[in-house]
Amino acid sequence: MKNIKGFTISVASVVFIIFCVAFANALSFDYAIKAKNDTIFPSETAIYQLNITNNNNFATRYQIFTVSGYWDIYAPPIEPVGPGNTAIIDVEITLREKDLTGPTLVPVTIKSLDDDSIIIENFYVYVRSTNQTLPSYYPSVALDVTTDSRVDPRQPLSLTIKLHNRNPLNMSDTRILLTSGLFKDKEISTTLGGLEDKTLGVLMGLDPLQQNGTYNINVKLSYKNISIAETDRQVEIESYSEVIVDQTMTKGLFSSQQKITLVNHGNYQATKIEKIPTNFFEKIFTTTSANYVPITENGVSYLSWTIPLEPEQTVEITVTTNYIILVIIIIVIILAIISYYVFRSPVLLFKNAKILSSSEDGVSEIKVKLHIKNRSARTIRNIKIIDKYPKIVQIDDETTLGMLKPTKMLSADKTHSLLMWNLEVLDPYEERLLTYKLKSSLNIVGNLSLPVAKTKFSTGAGERTYYSNDVQLRHKSDAVFKEV
């Protein structure tokens, strides 16, 4: 009879709750209930923690009561709750009807006194008989896990675990084990009250270089080392590539070196096109550690590289521009020019000759000119001019009247005679012309070679010598002879 009576009370409460909920206004507050002690003897008090959050934009007062005649409720006075704030109180429920035992639902009304929002919530209470032990329950929990289907490994993996205790069993030693190839196994300890709903948020750090693909996540719930629920979820690790480029420039006196470092911090192979501007002249003196492709974009020339990069791979390119060869060439040219002007002969000597008399039988008279010139801005002293002529001809003394005569006329060797002139001084940029005539008693047929003349003179560095050009005379009879 007692059980029937309790059942009648429960049915009446449920009908009343459905009626009230159907006509209740939209709630202006949120609430949460957590049982602290929901299993009592008839003389004991059940205790629950009630959280009320005000969703209004003004302070609101709340009242807690029950319309059931079988229960007494005590809730401490609640001060007006500010907008968005939460009030936390303990609600105590005491049984009036001492004959009522077993599981039952106590209808508790939560009412807003300022906007008439109202809700009736059933508080589960199990009343133990004084001669009855607490019934045992087999743990039964609904497990649900949600997560994103696609995950960027650079961000934490977010898991939402929802637990629903299907019976009044208080589960104080509940463990959740998460297993996956994405992270190390993680175990979470929690408690779960009778008929309680609980939501847990878990963030799991991932390896940013985790290879892309689909991975399984296993979530297992156990109570006192007994597995009571298990589920699996699949997530897809997204592919990404993040190539970091670092460039450093080192400059020397006549060179520069540019170092380009590329690092792929992604989890997927990337291809990076790197280019640096250049020009035709600079490219001649540039060397690179990797082969490049010359390209032109918008009229600008570039050195270009197409570089494949595996995850976490580093590639380094060195571009060296060295003008030292050009500098050496310029220095050599400058030194050559300086040397030429420093070491060149300040005195020039030119020799030419002209046939004065000839016939078909050959040459009989020749005029020789020696042109000596001081091309420097300083005075040249002690100048000697020495010339040779073949012994097959003789010098014509009569033609030298009024001219500067040779100071010496000697036999040089078996085939040549020697003429020498002495000049005391040649003023800056002064020129002198020496001439003499050569005659032959016999006509000279064919070519006649006159050897080079030379001049010796004194400088601050000592005596120097300069040679003229040689002279080749050709008579027309030689041409005729060759044609025949």
C-alpha positions in Angstrom: 0.0 0.0 0.0 2.9 2.3 0.7 4.4 1.8 -2.7 1.1 2.4 -4.4 0.7 5.6 -2.4 4.2 6.8 -3.4 3.5 5.9 -7.0 0.2 7.9 -6.9 2.1 10.9 -5.5 4.7 10.7 -8.3 2.1 10.4 -11.1 0.3 13.4 -9.6 3.5 15.4 -9.5 4.4 14.5 -13.1 0.9 15.6 -14.3 1.3 18.9 -12.3 4.7 19.5 -13.8 3.5 18.9 -17.4 0.6 21.3 -16.8 2.8 24.0 -15.3 5.5 23.7 -18.0 2.9 23.9 -20.8 1.6 27.3 -19.5 4.9 28.7 -18.2 6.4 31.8 -19.8 9.7 31.7 -21.5 12.5 31.5 -18.9 14.6 34.6 -18.2 17.1 32.6 -16.2 19.2 29.5 -16.5 19.7 26.9 -13.7 21.7 23.9 -12.8 21.2 21.3 -10.0 23.8 19.1 -8.4 22.8 16.5 -5.7 25.0 16.6 -2.6 22.9 14.0 -0.7 19.9 12.5 -2.5 19.6 9.2 -0.5 18.1 9.6 3.0 16.3 8.0 5.8 12.8 9.4 6.5 14.2 11.6 9.3 17.1 13.0 7.3 17.4 15.9 4.9 18.3 15.7 1.2 20.6 18.5 0.1 21.1 19.9 -3.5 23.2 22.7 -4.9 21.2 25.1 -7.1 22.8 27.6 -9.5 20.5 30.4 -10.9 21.9 32.7 -13.6 20.0 35.9 -14.4 19.5 36.5 -18.1 17.7 39.8 -17.6 19.3 43.2 -18.0 18.0 44.2 -14.6 18.4 42.7 -11.0 15.9 39.9 -10.3 14.6 38.2 -7.2 13.9 34.5 -7.0 11.7 32.2 -4.9 12.1 28.5 -4.3 9.1 26.4 -3.1 7.1 23.2 -3.6 3.4 22.6 -3.8 3.7 19.0 -2.7 2.2 18.3 0.7 4.6 15.4 1.3 7.8 17.5 1.5 9.2 20.5 3.2 11.7 22.7 1.4 14.1 25.2 2.9 16.1 27.6 0.7 17.9 30.6 2.2 16.7 34.0 1.1 18.2 35.0 -2.3 19.4 38.6 -2.7 18.5 40.3 -6.0 20.7 38.8 -8.6 22.4 41.3 -11.0 22.3 41.0 -14.8 24.4 38.1 -15.9 25.3 37.1 -12.4 24.8 33.7 -10.8 23.4 32.9 -7.3 24.5 29.6 -5.7 22.4 28.2 -2.8 21.8 24.9 -1.1 18.2 23.6 -1.2 17.2 21.3 1.7 14.3 18.8 1.2 12.7 17.1 4.2 10.0 14.3 4.1 6.7 15.0 5.9 5.1 11.7 5.2 7.2 9.2 7.2 5.6 6.2 5.6 6.9 7.1 2.1 9.9 5.1 1.0 11.7 4.2 -2.2 12.6 6.5 -5.2 10.4 9.5 -5.7 10.4 12.9 -7.4 9.9 16.1 -5.5 8.4 19.0 -7.6 10.4 22.1 -6.8 9.3 25.5 -8.3 11.8 28.1 -9.2 10.1 31.5 -9.8 11.3 34.9 -10.9 9.4 37.5 -8.8 10.1 40.4 -11.2 9.1 38.9 -14.6 6.9 35.9 -13.7 9.3 33.4 -15.3 8.7 30.0 -13.7 9.9 26.4 -13.9 9.2 23.3 -12.0 12.0 20.8 -11.7 11.9 17.3 -10.2 14.5 16.6 -7.6 15.2 12.9 -7.3 15.2 11.6 -3.7 15.6 8.0 -2.6 14.0 7.4 0.8 15.5 4.4 2.6 13.5 2.3 4.9 14.9 2.0 8.4 15.1 -1.8 8.0 16.1 -1.7 4.3 19.6 -1.4 2.8 20.4 0.8 -0.1 19.6 -1.0 -3.4 22.6 -1.6 -5.6 22.6 -0.5 -9.3 24.7 -1.6 -12.2 26.5 1.4 -13.6 24.8 2.6 -16.8 26.1 5.8 -18.4 25.4 7.3 -21.9 28.6 8.5 -23.5 28.7 11.0 -26.3 31.8 12.7 -27.8 31.8 15.5 -30.3 34.8 17.1 -32.1 35.6 18.9 -35.4 35.8 16.7 -38.4 38.8 18.6 -39.8 41.6 19.8 -37.6 44.6 22.1 -38.2 47.5 20.4 -36.3 48.8 23.9 -35.3 45.7 24.3 -33.2 44.6 22.2 -30.1 42.1 19.5 -30.7 38.9 20.3 -28.9 36.7 17.4 -27.6 33.4 17.7 -25.8 32.5 14.7 -23.7 28.9 14.4 -22.5 27.9 11.9 -19.7 24.4 10.9 -18.6 24.0 8.7 -15.6 20.9 6.6 -16.2 20.4 5.5 -12.6 20.8 6.9 -9.1 24.2 5.3 -8.5 26.7 7.8 -7.3 29.9 7.1 -9.3 32.8 8.7 -7.5 35.6 6.8 -9.2 34.9 7.4 -12.9 37.7 7.5 -15.4 37.8 8.6 -19.0 40.6 7.3 -21.2 41.4 9.0 -24.5 43.6 7.0 -27.0 44.7 8.1 -30.5 47.7 8.2 -32.8 47.5 12.0 -32.6 48.5 12.3 -29.0 49.7 10.5 -25.9 47.1 8.6 -24.0 45.2 10.8 -21.6 43.2 9.8 -18.5 40.6 12.0 -16.9 39.2 11.3 -13.4 35.7 12.7 -12.6 32.7 12.0 -10.4 29.1 11.4 -11.6 26.1 11.7 -9.3 22.9 9.7 -9.6 21.0 10.7 -12.7 23.5 13.5 -13.3 24.3 15.0 -16.7 27.9 16.3 -17.1 29.8 17.9 -19.9 33.6 18.0 -20.0 35.7 20.0 -22.4 39.1 18.7 -23.3 41.9 20.4 -25.3 44.6 18.1 -26.7 47.8 19.6 -28.1 48.9 18.2 -31.4 52.3 17.9 -33.2 52.3 20.8 -35.7 54.1 18.5 -38.1 51.5 15.7 -37.8 51.2 14.1 -41.2 47.9 14.8 -42.9 45.3 12.0 -43.0 42.4 10.5 -41.1 42.9 9.4 -37.5 40.8 7.6 -35.0 40.1 8.8 -31.4 38.9 6.2 -28.9 37.1 7.3 -25.7 36.5 4.7 -23.0 34.6 5.3 -19.8 35.2 3.0 -16.8 33.9 2.8 -13.2 36.1 1.1 -10.6 38.3 -0.3 -13.4 35.3 -1.8 -15.2 34.6 -0.5 -18.7 31.0 0.7 -19.0 31.0 2.7 -22.3 33.2 3.3 -25.3 33.0 5.3 -28.6 35.2 6.3 -31.5 35.5 9.4 -33.5 37.5 10.1 -36.7 39.2 13.4 -37.4 41.0 14.5 -40.6 44.4 16.3 -40.1 44.5 19.1 -42.7 47.5 19.6 -45.0 49.4 22.9 -44.8 52.7 24.3 -45.8 54.4 27.3 -44.2 57.7 28.3 -45.9 59.8 30.8 -44.0 62.3 32.7 -46.0 65.3 34.5 -44.3 67.7 36.6 -46.3 71.0 38.0 -45.0 73.5 40.2 -46.9 77.2 40.4 -46.2 79.2 43.1 -48.1 82.9 43.3 -48.6 85.1 45.9 -50.3 84.6 44.5 -53.8 82.1 41.7 -53.2 78.8 40.9 -51.6 77.3 37.6 -50.5 73.5 37.0 -50.1 72.4 34.0 -48.2 68.8 32.8 -48.7 67.5 30.2 -46.1 64.1 28.5 -46.8 62.5 26.3 -44.1 59.2 24.4 -44.5 57.4 24.5 -41.2 54.4 22.7 -42.6 53.3 19.0 -42.6 53.1 18.8 -46.4 55.6 19.1 -49.2 55.8 22.7 -50.6 57.3 24.2 -53.7 58.7 27.7 -53.3 59.7 30.0 -56.1 62.4 32.4 -54.9 64.0 35.1 -57.1 66.3 38.1 -56.6 66.7 41.0 -59.0 69.9 41.4 -61.1 71.2 43.0 -64.3 73.4 41.9 -67.2 76.6 43.4 -65.8 76.1 42.1 -62.3 75.3 38.6 -63.5 78.7 38.3 -65.2 80.4 38.4 -61.8 77.8 36.4 -59.9 78.0 32.8 -58.8 75.4 30.7 -57.0 75.4 27.5 -54.9 72.4 26.2 -56.8 71.6 26.4 -60.5 69.2 29.2 -61.4 66.9 30.1 -64.2 67.2 33.7 -65.6 63.7 35.3 -66.0 62.4 38.7 -66.9 59.3 40.2 -65.4 58.0 43.7 -66.2 61.4 44.6 -67.7 63.3 43.5 -64.6 65.8 40.6 -64.8 65.8 38.0 -62.0 67.7 34.9 -60.9 65.0 32.4 -60.1 65.0 29.1 -58.3 62.1 26.6 -58.0 62.7 24.7 -54.7 60.8 21.6 -53.4 60.7 21.4 -49.6 59.8 18.4 -47.5 58.2 19.1 -44.1 60.8 20.7 -41.8 63.4 20.7 -44.6 65.9 23.5 -44.8 67.5 24.7 -48.1 70.2 27.3 -48.3 71.2 29.2 -51.4 74.3 31.4 -51.5 74.6 34.1 -54.1 78.1 35.7 -54.4 78.9 38.7 -56.5 82.6 39.3 -56.7 84.2 42.2 -58.6 87.7 41.4 -57.6 88.6 40.1 -61.1 87.3 43.3 -62.7 89.2 45.4 -60.1 92.4 43.5 -60.9 91.9 44.0 -64.6 91.3 47.7 -64.1 94.4 48.0 -61.8 96.5 46.1 -64.4 95.3 48.5 -67.1 96.0 51.5 -65.0 99.5 50.2 -64.0 100.2 49.5 -67.7 99.2 53.0 -68.7 101.3 54.5 -65.8 104.2 52.2 -66.7 104.0 53.2 -70.3 104.2 56.9 -69.4 106.8 56.3 -66.7 109.0 53.9 -68.6 108.5 55.0 -72.2 111.4 56.6 -74.0 111.3 60.4 -73.9 113.2 60.4 -77.2 111.8 59.1 -80.4 113.8 58.2 -83.5 112.2 57.7 -86.9 114.1 56.5 -90.1 112.9 56.8 -93.6 114.6 56.7 -97.0 113.8 57.7 -100.6 115.2 56.6 -104.0 116.5 59.7 -105.7 118.0 58.2 -108.8 117.2 54.9 -110.5 116.9 53.3 -113.9 115.6 50.0 -115.2 119.0 48.6 -114.3 118.6 49.4 -110.6 119.0 52.0 -107.9 121.9 54.4 -107.9 121.1 57.2 -105.3 119.2 57.2 -102.0 118.3 59.9 -99.5 118.0 58.9 -95.8 116.3 61.0 -93.1 116.6 60.5 -89.3 114.0 62.3 -87.4 114.8 62.6 -83.6 112.2 64.2 -81.2 112.1 64.9 -77.5 108.5 64.3 -76.5 109.0 65.0 -72.8 108.8 68.2 -70.9 112.4 67.9 -69.6 115.7 68.5 -71.2 117.6 65.6 -72.6 121.4 65.6 -72.7 124.3 63.7 -74.2 122.4 62.3 -77.2 124.1 60.0 -79.6 122.5 58.9 -82.9 124.0 55.8 -84.6 123.0 54.6 -88.0 124.3 51.9 -90.4 124.2 51.5 -94.1 125.3 48.7 -96.5 128.9 48.8 -97.7 127.7 48.4 -101.3 126.8 52.1 -101.2 128.9 55.2 -100.2 127.9 58.3 -98.4 127.8 61.4 -100.5 129.9 64.0 -98.7 128.8 66.9 -100.9 125.2 66.6 -99.8 126.0 67.1 -96.2 127.2 70.7 -96.6 125.2 73.0 -94.4 123.9 70.0 -92.5 124.9 68.5 -89.1 127.7 66.3 -90.1 128.4 62.9 -88.4 131.0 63.0 -85.7 132.2 59.5 -86.7 132.2 57.4 -89.8 133.4 53.9 -89.1 133.2 50.4 -90.4 130.7 48.5 -88.3 131.1 45.0 -89.6 131.9 43.2 -92.9 128.6 44.3 -94.5 127.8 47.7 -92.9 129.3 51.1 -92.3 128.5 53.2 -89.3 127.6 56.9 -88.9 127.4 58.7 -85.5 126.1 62.1 -84.5 126.5 63.8 -81.0 124.0 66.3 -79.7 124.7 68.0 -76.4 121.1 68.8 -75.6 117.5 68.4 -76.8 115.2 70.9 -75.3 111.6 69.9 -74.2 109.6 68.9 -77.3 112.5 69.8 -79.6 112.9 68.0 -82.9 115.9 67.6 -85.1 116.3 66.2 -88.7 119.4 64.5 -89.9 119.8 63.7 -93.6 122.4 62.1 -95.8 122.7 60.6 -99.2 124.0 57.3 -100.4 125.4 56.6 -103.8 126.3 53.4 -105.6 128.7 53.1 -108.5 126.8 50.1 -109.5 123.0 49.9 -109.9 121.4 48.1 -107.1 118.8 45.6 -108.4 116.0 44.4 -106.2 115.3 45.2 -102.6 117.6 47.2 -100.4 117.4 46.8 -96.6 118.5 49.6 -94.4 119.0 48.5 -90.7 117.5 50.3 -87.8 119.2 53.3 -86.3 119.5 53.9 -82.6 119.9 56.7 -80.2 121.6 56.8 -76.7 120.9 59.5 -74.2 121.3 60.3 -70.5 118.5 60.4 -68.0 118.3 60.7 -64.2 118.1 56.9 -64.1 121.1 56.4 -66.3 121.8 55.9 -70.0 118.9 54.7 -72.2 118.7 53.5 -75.8 115.9 53.8 -78.3 115.8 52.1 -81.7 114.1 53.4 -84.9 112.3 51.4 -87.5 114.1 49.6 -90.3 113.6 50.6 -94.0 112.9 48.4 -97.0 113.5 50.0 -100.5 112.1 48.2 -103.5 113.0 49.0 -107.1 110.6 48.5 -109.9 113.1 46.1 -111.6 112.5 43.7 -108.8 108.9 43.5 -109.6 109.6 43.0 -113.2 112.1 40.2 -112.3 109.5 38.5 -110.1 106.8 38.6 -112.8 109.2 37.0 -115.3 
